[in-house]
Amino acid sequence: MDRCAWLPLLALLLSGCGVTFSNTPEFNKGLPEDFKRRVLWNETDIFKYNLEQLAGHVIYSKASTGEYDRGPRLTTSGKSPTFKLIDNGQVYHSKIDNAAKAEGSYLAFAATMSNDQTADVSIIDTAQVLIPYEDVPVTDLAKISETKAPQGVKRYYIQGVLLASVTTRYGATIKTDASGVVGNTFGAKGSVFNEQQTVGRDFRISLLLIDIDRMALLKAAPQLSPQTPADFLKASHADGFHIERIVGFESATTPAQEQSP
């Protein structure tokens, strides 16, 4: 008998036992392609309270992989980064298993899951800080791009910051004759899974970066350079890598600390 053939029968049996039995869900939906290209920054513990502090800074790569130094903050006089809360910002929802680790950094935690575990994952964009294209200090960035960077050093300008919440509800396989089962139970992959009642919540920060060295290359090749300033900056965006730490942002404070005398 096929391993999955008994799942509808089990659903019928459990329906009379006070257990919610859902249909077999789709596993490991792929993240949107533009989502995979985000530049992730790991230091979310303090900075999720202070997104505005990040925008406008130049950062420089260090010899250590994933580490950067904070440089000067460059903004157009009288212009401040715009902050907004995002409504209806869900960008991903799926049940996953440990195969989802292939989807990249947002789901990298899946690598720690055992073969008999699942997780229901929702990723929601919640807040954004952005320097509009017309307010980016292009002249100042052009001056930096005209100076040669030390060998191996990359230079970026933080145009925007995006905060996303990641909520996770883990599940595990249960025996078909288990009693006292509480919560949502579903059949998938030839097994029965029961979801835990507790929900974990984490945050991820991604940065919208202008690659200053790419700006220099575009400026040196007019035939490749977009015509409008906004298109020029969009063509200079960096994507698809991971920042572990930015040295020099340690002085950030939480709202509670700011109110202290």
Secondary structure as a PSIPRED ss2 file (coil, helix, strand):
# PSIPRED VFORMAT (PSIPRED V4.0)

   1 M C   1.000  0.000  0.000
   2 D C   1.000  0.000  0.000
   3 R C   1.000  0.000  0.000
   4 C C   1.000  0.000  0.000
   5 A C   1.000  0.000  0.000
   6 W C   1.000  0.000  0.000
   7 L H   0.000  1.000  0.000
   8 P H   0.000  1.000  0.000
   9 L H   0.000  1.000  0.000
  10 L H   0.000  1.000  0.000
  11 A H   0.000  1.000  0.000
  12 L H   0.000  1.000  0.000
  13 L H   0.000  1.000  0.000
  14 L H   0.000  1.000  0.000
  15 S H   0.000  1.000  0.000
  16 G C   1.000  0.000  0.000
  17 C C   1.000  0.000  0.000
  18 G C   1.000  0.000  0.000
  19 V C   1.000  0.000  0.000
  20 T C   1.000  0.000  0.000
  21 F E   0.000  0.000  1.000
  22 S E   0.000  0.000  1.000
  23 N C   1.000  0.000  0.000
  24 T C   1.000  0.000  0.000
  25 P C   1.000  0.000  0.000
  26 E C   1.000  0.000  0.000
  27 F E   0.000  0.000  1.000
  28 N C   1.000  0.000  0.000
  29 K C   1.000  0.000  0.000
  30 G C   1.000  0.000  0.000
  31 L C   1.000  0.000  0.000
  32 P C   1.000  0.000  0.000
  33 E H   0.000  1.000  0.000
  34 D H   0.000  1.000  0.000
  35 F H   0.000  1.000  0.000
  36 K H   0.000  1.000  0.000
  37 R C   1.000  0.000  0.000
  38 R C   1.000  0.000  0.000
  39 V E   0.000  0.000  1.000
  40 L E   0.000  0.000  1.000
  41 W E   0.000  0.000  1.000
  42 N C   1.000  0.000  0.000
  43 E C   1.000  0.000  0.000
  44 T C   1.000  0.000  0.000
  45 D C   1.000  0.000  0.000
  46 I C   1.000  0.000  0.000
  47 F H   0.000  1.000  0.000
  48 K H   0.000  1.000  0.000
  49 Y H   0.000  1.000  0.000
  50 N C   1.000  0.000  0.000
  51 L H   0.000  1.000  0.000
  52 E H   0.000  1.000  0.000
  53 Q H   0.000  1.000  0.000
  54 L C   1.000  0.000  0.000
  55 A C   1.000  0.000  0.000
  56 G C   1.000  0.000  0.000
  57 H E   0.000  0.000  1.000
  58 V E   0.000  0.000  1.000
  59 I E   0.000  0.000  1.000
  60 Y E   0.000  0.000  1.000
  61 S E   0.000  0.000  1.000
  62 K C   1.000  0.000  0.000
  63 A C   1.000  0.000  0.000
  64 S C   1.000  0.000  0.000
  65 T C   1.000  0.000  0.000
  66 G C   1.000  0.000  0.000
  67 E E   0.000  0.000  1.000
  68 Y E   0.000  0.000  1.000
  69 D E   0.000  0.000  1.000
  70 R E   0.000  0.000  1.000
  71 G E   0.000  0.000  1.000
  72 P E   0.000  0.000  1.000
  73 R E   0.000  0.000  1.000
  74 L C   1.000  0.000  0.000
  75 T C   1.000  0.000  0.000
  76 T C   1.000  0.000  0.000
  77 S C   1.000  0.000  0.000
  78 G C   1.000  0.000  0.000
  79 K C   1.000  0.000  0.000
  80 S C   1.000  0.000  0.000
  81 P C   1.000  0.000  0.000
  82 T E   0.000  0.000  1.000
  83 F E   0.000  0.000  1.000
  84 K E   0.000  0.000  1.000
  85 L E   0.000  0.000  1.000
  86 I C   1.000  0.000  0.000
  87 D C   1.000  0.000  0.000
  88 N C   1.000  0.000  0.000
  89 G C   1.000  0.000  0.000
  90 Q E   0.000  0.000  1.000
  91 V E   0.000  0.000  1.000
  92 Y E   0.000  0.000  1.000
  93 H E   0.000  0.000  1.000
  94 S E   0.000  0.000  1.000
  95 K E   0.000  0.000  1.000
  96 I E   0.000  0.000  1.000
  97 D C   1.000  0.000  0.000
  98 N H   0.000  1.000  0.000
  99 A H   0.000  1.000  0.000
 100 A H   0.000  1.000  0.000
 101 K H   0.000  1.000  0.000
 102 A H   0.000  1.000  0.000
 103 E H   0.000  1.000  0.000
 104 G C   1.000  0.000  0.000
 105 S H   0.000  1.000  0.000
 106 Y H   0.000  1.000  0.000
 107 L H   0.000  1.000  0.000
 108 A H   0.000  1.000  0.000
 109 F H   0.000  1.000  0.000
 110 A H   0.000  1.000  0.000
 111 A H   0.000  1.000  0.000
 112 T H   0.000  1.000  0.000
 113 M C   1.000  0.000  0.000
 114 S C   1.000  0.000  0.000
 115 N C   1.000  0.000  0.000
 116 D C   1.000  0.000  0.000
 117 Q E   0.000  0.000  1.000
 118 T E   0.000  0.000  1.000
 119 A E   0.000  0.000  1.000
 120 D E   0.000  0.000  1.000
 121 V E   0.000  0.000  1.000
 122 S E   0.000  0.000  1.000
 123 I E   0.000  0.000  1.000
 124 I E   0.000  0.000  1.000
 125 D E   0.000  0.000  1.000
 126 T E   0.000  0.000  1.000
 127 A E   0.000  0.000  1.000
 128 Q E   0.000  0.000  1.000
 129 V E   0.000  0.000  1.000
 130 L E   0.000  0.000  1.000
 131 I C   1.000  0.000  0.000
 132 P C   1.000  0.000  0.000
 133 Y H   0.000  1.000  0.000
 134 E H   0.000  1.000  0.000
 135 D H   0.000  1.000  0.000
 136 V C   1.000  0.000  0.000
 137 P C   1.000  0.000  0.000
 138 V H   0.000  1.000  0.000
 139 T H   0.000  1.000  0.000
 140 D H   0.000  1.000  0.000
 141 L H   0.000  1.000  0.000
 142 A H   0.000  1.000  0.000
 143 K H   0.000  1.000  0.000
 144 I H   0.000  1.000  0.000
 145 S H   0.000  1.000  0.000
 146 E H   0.000  1.000  0.000
 147 T C   1.000  0.000  0.000
 148 K C   1.000  0.000  0.000
 149 A C   1.000  0.000  0.000
 150 P C   1.000  0.000  0.000
 151 Q C   1.000  0.000  0.000
 152 G C   1.000  0.000  0.000
 153 V C   1.000  0.000  0.000
 154 K C   1.000  0.000  0.000
 155 R E   0.000  0.000  1.000
 156 Y E   0.000  0.000  1.000
 157 Y E   0.000  0.000  1.000
 158 I E   0.000  0.000  1.000
 159 Q E   0.000  0.000  1.000
 160 G E   0.000  0.000  1.000
 161 V E   0.000  0.000  1.000
 162 L E   0.000  0.000  1.000
 163 L E   0.000  0.000  1.000
 164 A E   0.000  0.000  1.000
 165 S E   0.000  0.000  1.000
 166 V E   0.000  0.000  1.000
 167 T E   0.000  0.000  1.000
 168 T E   0.000  0.000  1.000
 169 R E   0.000  0.000  1.000
 170 Y E   0.000  0.000  1.000
 171 G E   0.000  0.000  1.000
 172 A E   0.000  0.000  1.000
 173 T E   0.000  0.000  1.000
 174 I C   1.000  0.000  0.000
 175 K C   1.000  0.000  0.000
 176 T C   1.000  0.000  0.000
 177 D C   1.000  0.000  0.000
 178 A C   1.000  0.000  0.000
 179 S C   1.000  0.000  0.000
 180 G C   1.000  0.000  0.000
 181 V C   1.000  0.000  0.000
 182 V C   1.000  0.000  0.000
 183 G C   1.000  0.000  0.000
 184 N C   1.000  0.000  0.000
 185 T E   0.000  0.000  1.000
 186 F E   0.000  0.000  1.000
 187 G E   0.000  0.000  1.000
 188 A E   0.000  0.000  1.000
 189 K C   1.000  0.000  0.000
 190 G C   1.000  0.000  0.000
 191 S E   0.000  0.000  1.000
 192 V E   0.000  0.000  1.000
 193 F E   0.000  0.000  1.000
 194 N E   0.000  0.000  1.000
 195 E E   0.000  0.000  1.000
 196 Q C   1.000  0.000  0.000
 197 Q C   1.000  0.000  0.000
 198 T C   1.000  0.000  0.000
 199 V C   1.000  0.000  0.000
 200 G E   0.000  0.000  1.000
 201 R E   0.000  0.000  1.000
 202 D E   0.000  0.000  1.000
 203 F E   0.000  0.000  1.000
 204 R E   0.000  0.000  1.000
 205 I E   0.000  0.000  1.000
 206 S E   0.000  0.000  1.000
 207 L E   0.000  0.000  1.000
 208 L E   0.000  0.000  1.000
 209 L E   0.000  0.000  1.000
 210 I E   0.000  0.000  1.000
 211 D E   0.000  0.000  1.000
 212 I H   0.000  1.000  0.000
 213 D H   0.000  1.000  0.000
 214 R H   0.000  1.000  0.000
 215 M H   0.000  1.000  0.000
 216 A H   0.000  1.000  0.000
 217 L H   0.000  1.000  0.000
 218 L H   0.000  1.000  0.000
 219 K H   0.000  1.000  0.000
 220 A H   0.000  1.000  0.000
 221 A C   1.000  0.000  0.000
 222 P C   1.000  0.000  0.000
 223 Q C   1.000  0.000  0.000
 224 L C   1.000  0.000  0.000
 225 S C   1.000  0.000  0.000
 226 P C   1.000  0.000  0.000
 227 Q C   1.000  0.000  0.000
 228 T C   1.000  0.000  0.000
 229 P H   0.000  1.000  0.000
 230 A H   0.000  1.000  0.000
 231 D H   0.000  1.000  0.000
 232 F H   0.000  1.000  0.000
 233 L H   0.000  1.000  0.000
 234 K H   0.000  1.000  0.000
 235 A H   0.000  1.000  0.000
 236 S C   1.000  0.000  0.000
 237 H E   0.000  0.000  1.000
 238 A C   1.000  0.000  0.000
 239 D C   1.000  0.000  0.000
 240 G C   1.000  0.000  0.000
 241 F C   1.000  0.000  0.000
 242 H E   0.000  0.000  1.000
 243 I E   0.000  0.000  1.000
 244 E C   1.000  0.000  0.000
 245 R E   0.000  0.000  1.000
 246 I E   0.000  0.000  1.000
 247 V E   0.000  0.000  1.000
 248 G C   1.000  0.000  0.000
 249 F C   1.000  0.000  0.000
 250 E C   1.000  0.000  0.000
 251 S C   1.000  0.000  0.000
 252 A C   1.000  0.000  0.000
 253 T C   1.000  0.000  0.000
 254 T C   1.000  0.000  0.000
 255 P H   0.000  1.000  0.000
 256 A H   0.000  1.000  0.000
 257 Q H   0.000  1.000  0.000
 258 E H   0.000  1.000  0.000
 259 Q C   1.000  0.000  0.000
 260 S C   1.000  0.000  0.000
 261 P C   1.000  0.000  0.000
